[in-house]
Amino acid sequence: MRPISSQRGLTYYYRRYGVVEANSSYTVRTQFFILPTFGSGQYNVSVSTDYRNQVFELNVNNNNMRRATVTLSRRLPDLVISSLAYTSLGNQLNISYTVRNVGSGDTIGAPWRDEIYIANVSSQRQSILLFR
């Protein structure tokens, strides 16, 4: 399966070769991981075969597409800093924190980064990045 980007969403296609004998069929079963840009809601799913009309057919009334409306109930991650602790000794600052996913979905390998900043409370100067 090969993805194609489009403004309306994502398009995937299978390239087919070979013969489908008369009065025969084939079944495709597949699973998709829905990108976070698609929120919960209703979406149209369209499936077409021979969309470029490369197969010479008896019935050419474009019956090669079916559409269904599907409802997506997204299970999304929600990362929170659940604990933050520190110790300081002289010029050394030790920081420990825990990130917990309190959402109902996995992060699915999406890249993110943690950052640690320090700022002087009394002078209200801009924060300085300590770690990325």
BELJO-V951826 format. One record per pair of residues at least 4 apart in sequence whose C-alpha atoms are under 7 Angstrom apart, sorted by sequence separation. I is the first residue (numbers start at 1). GAP is how many residues later the second one is. If there is no record, write none. Layout:
((I GAP) (I GAP))
This chain:
((6 4) (20 4) (34 4) (50 4) (88 4) (89 4) (120 4) (5 5) (20 5) (50 5) (88 5) (120 5) (4 6) (5 6) (87 6) (88 6) (119 6) (3 7) (4 7) (87 7) (119 7) (3 8) (4 8) (86 8) (87 8) (119 8) (3 9) (86 9) (118 9) (119 9) (2 10) (3 10) (85 10) (86 10) (117 10) (118 10) (1 11) (2 11) (85 11) (117 11) (118 11) (1 12) (2 12) (84 12) (85 12) (117 12) (118 12) (1 13) (84 13) (116 13) (117 13) (50 14) (83 14) (84 14) (116 14) (49 15) (83 15) (116 15) (48 16) (49 16) (81 16) (82 16) (115 16) (116 16) (48 17) (81 17) (82 17) (115 17) (47 18) (48 18) (81 18) (82 18) (114 18) (46 19) (47 19) (80 19) (81 19) (113 19) (46 20) (47 20) (79 20) (80 20) (46 21) (79 21) (80 21) (45 22) (46 22) (79 22) (44 23) (45 23) (78 23) (79 23) (44 24) (45 24) (77 24) (78 24) (44 25) (45 25) (77 25) (78 25) (43 26) (44 26) (77 26) (42 27) (43 27) (76 27) (77 27) (42 28) (43 28) (76 28) (77 28) (42 29) (75 29) (76 29) (77 29) (41 30) (42 30) (75 30) (76 30) (77 30) (41 31) (40 32) (41 32) (40 33) (40 34) (39 35))
